[in-house]
Amino acid sequence: MQAKDPKTTTMSGLKVVDDVTFTIELNQPEADFPARLGYAAFFPLPESAFDDMEAYGEDPVGNGPYKLDGKGAWQHDVQIALVPNESYDGVRKPKNGGVTFVFYTNPDAAYTDVQAGNLDIIDQVPPSALATYQDDDTVQAFAEPGSVFASFTIPQSLAGFGNDEEGHLRRQAISKAINRPEITDKLFHDSRTPAVDFSSPLMPGFDDSIPGNDVLKFDAKEAKDLWSQAEDIAAFKGPFTISYNADGAGNKELVEAVVNQIKNNLDIDARAKAYPTFDELRTAVTDRTIGTAFRTSWQPDYPSVFNYLAPLFQTGAGSNDGDYSNKEFDSLMSQIAGASDEDERYALQSKAQEVLFKALPGIPLWYQNISAAAAKGVDNVVFNWKNKPEYQLATK
């Protein structure tokens, strides 16, 4: 996709007050706008970034607690070495001398390195260790509620799964063919919680009783009936495939478990397809060449149910990878954004999810809890609402 030149070089609603201050005037009330300002999209960029954005991406200049540790600090697909930013004057001052992010293609190898003391923190324990890591005396274990929402997306362009009666029936059948409690118990040892909505229980306004969310409850008989109704409209030409990136902890196991349940409970040809890396999967998704359903998850940018809904399902939204479009849903998103009353906003969020439960542009699976580990001797390991370590606090 080639970006078009902007239609304007200025932004309305912005007024410069002085060298370090500007004001923003919105065209409608935005209840969670202060929270949104903490999202990475609003991070300031230096003037040099706009001279050559690609070069800036390789050698970024930030205003956070850390900076790259000189030339060669970023070894692609190997590691990124950071040191404290002496210009940083915020509240997250590093308590350590720097942090190095190490990239692994095998999550089990990362966990083994934590056990051996060669890696300090892993923020996602691999499935192979979930049953034992909390009793593993070679590591420090962390198990807490989390905010990551796991699902898989079925593109609107996938034959038989469009935004019509046939597509809705097939999506509902697929959803009801999945026994979420069985997978979260047997495969993930209760480190995941079966989903009842499209967000997370940690979010303000979370609602576990949204009309229509029974489509997430396992019922093999009803799943077959729904699939049969779709077959009466048009015969399905399979297979039904879910793609995933093999370099993510648990992706292979979860997709294969889901696919096997769909295959057995619907008696259809269902398959898992592996992409070696997240980058390769996302390239196929972004280019719209993937041609299958695909594993998805959402880590919130700011603590709000709205942030789970609008970016993923609003018409034309940047992370709407399945190209879902619904006028009623879009209208509700506008109403939510402009609602000044908190209770009204929460009610509208639930109503918007009612719309999603009918069409199921994404199939909710579960909420991913914090299942992490740190090596012995690493202190002050704290996880935030995004399921990520507060890197600046860790010491050893």
N, C-alpha and C positions, 0 to 999 in steps of 0.2 A: 504494500500500500504506500502510495506517495502522498506526503502531506501537502496540503494546499497552502498558498501564501495567505496570511491573515488578512481579513477584510479591513481591519483598522489597526493603527499602531498605538492607540490609546485605549484606556479602560474607563468607562463611565463609573461614577460613584466614588472614585478615589480623589482625595484632596491632600496634598502635601502641606504639612503644618510647619515643619522645620527639618533639619538634616536627619533626625532620628525618629520623626513622628509623622504618620499620615492617618487619616480617618477613612472609614468605609461606610458608604450609605447604600443600603440594600434596597432592591425594588419591591420587596415584600418581607414581612417578618420571617426570620429563620431561627427557630427556637434553639437549635443546637449549634448555631454558628460559632460561638466561642469554643466549643469542643472541637469543631472541625479545624480550627486554626492550628491545632497540634498535629495535623496530618502532614505527611511528607510533601504533599503537593504544594503546600504553602511555605516550604522552606525557602529562605532567601538564597539567591545565587549571585556570585560576584560578576561584575561586568565582563570579565575575561571569558566567562562561560559562554556568552552569546557570540563571541568572536569565532569559536570553534567548539561546538557542543560535543562532538565526538572525542576530541582531544581532552576536553574537560571531564568526560565520563571515564577516561582512562587514568586521569590524575586530578581527582576532585579536590576542591577547596571547600571546607565546611565550617560551620560555626558551633559545632558540638564539642563534647569533652575530648575527642580524639582526632588525630590526623594521621595520614599515611607516614610510615617511618622511612621517609626518603625515597630516592629512586630505586625501583626494583622491589618495593614493599609489597606490591601486588603481583604475585605469580599466579597467572590464570590457572584455574582448576587445581591449584596446590594450596595456596594460603594468601592471606592478607595480614600484614603486620602493621599495627597501629601503636602510636605513642601519645601521651597526653598533649593536648593542644594548649600551649602556653597563653594563647589569646582568649581562651574560653573564660567567661566570667559568670557562668550560670550556677544553678544549684546542684548540678550533677558532677561535681569535681571528682576526678578519678582518685581512688584510694590506692591504686596500683601503678606500676611503672609502664603499663601498656597491655594490650590484648592482641593476640594473634588468632585469627579465624582460620581453621584448618578444614579443607574440603575432603570428604570421604565419599567414595562411590559405593562402599560397603558399610552400612550402619553397624553391623556386628563388629567390624574391625575398630570402629570408633569406640564402641563400648569396651572392647578388650583393652584399648589404650587407656581408658579411664581407670579400669581395674588395676592396670600396671602403673598408673601414675604418670603416664606419658601425655595424657590429655586431661585438662582440669575440669571441664564441664561439657556434658552432652545434654541438649535440651529436649531430646526425644529418645527414650530408650527403645531399642529395636524389639520387635515382637518375640524374638527368641529368648529375651531376658525378662519379659514382663512378669512372668510367673514367679521369678526368683529375686529380682533386683532389690526389692524392699527388705529382704533378709540376707542380702549379700554383704558380708562384713568387710569387703575390700573397697566398697564405695559408700558415699553418702546418698541416700535415696530421697526423692521428693515426689509426693503424690498429692496433688491439689486440684480442685475444680478449675476448668480452663474455659477459654472463650473461642477456641477454634471450631468452626462448623465444617463438617465433612459431608460431601455429597458426590454425585456424579451428574454431569450435564448431558442431556440428549439434545443435539442441535435441532432446531426447527426444520432444517433442510433434510434431515434424515428420513428416507422413504418410510411412510407408514406412521411417522411420529410428528406430523405437522400440527399446527394449532387449529385442529378441527376435531369432530367427534371421534373419528378413528384414532387420531393421535392421542387424544385425552384418555380414551379407553385403554390403549396399549401402555401408556405411561402409568396409569393407575394399576394396571395388572402387574407391571414390572415391580412397582413399589410394594404391593401387597404380597408379592412372591418372596420378599426378603424378610428373613427372621432376624431382625436387628438384635434383640436380646441374646439370642444364641451366639451370634458372632462376637458381640462385645464381651460376653462371658467366656466362651471357650477359646476364642482366638486372642482377644486383647485383655483377658483377665480383669475385666471391669475397669480398665483404664480409659474406656470410652463409655458414654451414656447415650442410649438410644434417643434420637431426636424426636421432638414433638412439635417443632416449628422450624423456621428458616434462620434463626439467630442463635442465641446462647442464653442459658439461665442466669448468667452473670450480668446481663444487660438490663438497664432500667426499663420498666414496662414490659418485661418478659411475660408471656401468656401461654400457659400449658393447656388451655382448654379452647383453642380456636376451632370453630366449626369447620369440619372437613378434614381435620388432622387424623381422623381414623384411617385415612388412606395410607398412613405410615404403619398401621398395625398388620402383623403377619396373618394372612388368611389364604391358604393355598387353594381352597375350594372357590372362594370368591375371585381370586386372581385368575384362575382358569376360566371362570364364567365371563369376566371382563374381557379376557383375551379372545374368547369365543365370539363375543359380541363384535369385537373389532374385525375378526375374520369374516363375519357375515357382511361387513361393509366392503372389505377387500382382503385378498389373501396376502399374508406376509411372506416376503421373499428374503429370508435370512442370509447370513446369521446375524444375531444381535451381538455386537462386540463392544466391550469397554476397554479403552486404552488407558495406560498409566505410565509414569516414569519409574523405572526400576531402581533409580538411585535414591529414592526416598524411603525412610524406615517404615516398614509395614505396608507399603503400597501393593507389592506383589501379593501378599497374603490376603489383604482385604478385598482386592479386586477378584482374585480367584475364588474366594469364599462367596462373594456376592454372585458372581457368574454361575457358580455351581448350583446355588439355590435357585436362581432364575431358570437354569436349564432343567433341573429336576422338578420344580414345582409347576412350571408352565409346559414342560415337555417340548421345548424348542431348542434349536441350535444356538447356544450362547457361548461366547469365547472371551478370553482375556488377551490383550495385545500389549506387549511391552515396548516402550521406547527407552533406550539406554539412559538418557539423561532428561532432566526437567527442561533444559533448554530446547532439546529436540522436540519434546512433546508440545511445549508452548509455541514453538515456531509453527508446527502443524495446525495448532488451534488458532493462532493469530492469523495465519494465511488462509484459514478456512479450507484447508486441504485434508483434514484429518479423516473425514468420512465415517466416523464412528462416534459413539458416546465416549466420554472421557472423564477420568477421575478429577474432581475439583475439591477445593477447600477454601475457606475464607478466614483470614485473621483480621479482625477489625482494625480500621485505621484510627477510630476514636470510639469511645464507649457509648454506642447508640444502636438500637434495633434498625433505625433508618439506614445506617451504614452497611448493614447486611442486605438490605432490600434494594435500594436505589442503584448502587453501582453494578449489581448483578443482573437485575431484571427490568430496569426502566429502559424504554425504547432508546436505542443508540448509546447507552451508557458504556463507558470504557471497558468494563469487565463483564459485559453482557455477551459472553462467548458463545451462547447458544442462539443469539439473535431473536430472543423472545420479544414480543410487542403486544401490548394490551392497553387500550385507551382508558379503561376503567382503572387499571392499576396505575397508569401514569398520572391520572387525575388525583388519585388518592395520595401519591407521592408528593404532589404539589400541595395538597391540603395539609399533609403531615408537616412539611417544611414550614408552612405558614402558621401552624397552630401555636398560639401563645399559651394556651392552657395545657398543662401537663397531662391531665386525665383524658382530655380530648385527643391529644396526640397519641397516647397509648391505645385508645379505642380505634383510632384510624389505622394504626399499625397492624392491629389484629384483623381489621376488615380487609386490608391490603393482602394479608397472608391468606385469607379465605379465597381470594381470587387466584393466588398461586397454587393452592391445594387443588383447585379444579383442573388447572392446566399442567401443573408439575413441570415447569421448564427445567428445573433441577430436581433430582430425587434426594431429599434429605436422608442422611444415614445416622449420624451420631455427633455428639459434642466430644471433642478430644480434650481429655483432662491433661494437666501437667504431669508427665511421667518422665522425670529427669534424674540425672545422677551427677555427682561431683566426686573427684578423687579425694582421697584422704589428705588432710593437710590444707585443703582449700577452705577458706573461711568467708563468712558474710555472703553466702550464695542466696540471693533473693530473686523470686520470679514475679513479674508484673502481670497486669490484666491481659496482656497480649501473649501470655505463655512464654515469654522470653526472659532471660536473666538480666538483671540490672548489672551490666558488665562493669560499670565504674565502681561498684561496691566490693567486688570480689578481691580477696587478698590471699596470700599464702606465704 
